[in-house]
Amino acid sequence: MHVAIVDDNKEITALVKLWLEQAGHTASAYELGEAFISSCLEHRFDVVLMDWVLPDINGDSILLQLQQQPDWNTPIIFVTARSREEDVARILELGADDYMIKPLHQKELLARIGAVTRRMHKSTQREVLDYGIYQIDMRSRTVFCEKVAVKLTEMEFNLICFIFSNIGQLLSRDHILSSVWRYDANVNTRTVDTHMSRIRKKLKITEEKGWRLSSIYQRGYRLEQFNPDKLIQAGR
């Protein structure tokens, strides 16, 4: 799981990052709110731990900005020293998924992270995901391309689920490794490249079919959907 820590207190951030890594998660830390918002354009997080007061922009303002993004569905847990009932009620009414008052405790933090992600998965889980010419059957773990089942390995299926849940997002190779392979010691970034090439061929991902799986030099991959008719018109 990839967790973002948005807090300008370096000691707290270092401790929380240690707890997360000990639990097998990946953590990215941001001291400034604007830096975190910019990072969201390139990275996908599973959970965000947000302090209320930051040097440049407060956490409640960040929450409102993120909620304006149509595809934003990442759980946000506010982690702050504010303990007034009015503050807790206000931030939850604004859309925060949970609220923790500092000082933090390791077991409680990890339990709350697990709870919000389970709630999110239950609310978003569907048996068949429809992406036009592609359907992903989560129960049978089968992918269909133009109504024909595609023969896939277990890891190829997991990778397809991951990139289709992040359409339009630039995914770094490290992020893909941590999310799909969980940083297995036997794999490296070349493994990602090999699997992406296989998926592109097996799913027949082409611009003519309205899909593009781009390899972006030294940055990662992006899956995009668009209207192929516009490409034809532009070429005339």
Secondary structure, 3 states (H helix, E strand, C coil): CEEEEECCCHHHHHHHHHHHHHCCCEEEEECCHHHHHHHCCCCCCCEEEECCCCCCCCHHHHHHHHHCCCCCCCCEEEEECCCCHHHHHHHHHHCCCEEEECCCCHHHHHHHHHHHHHHHHHHHCCCEEEECCEEEECCCCEEEECCEEECCCHHHHHHHHHHHCCCCCCECHHHHHHHHHCCCCCCCHHHHHHHHHHHHHHCCCCHHHCEEEEEECCCEEEEEECCHHHHHHHHC
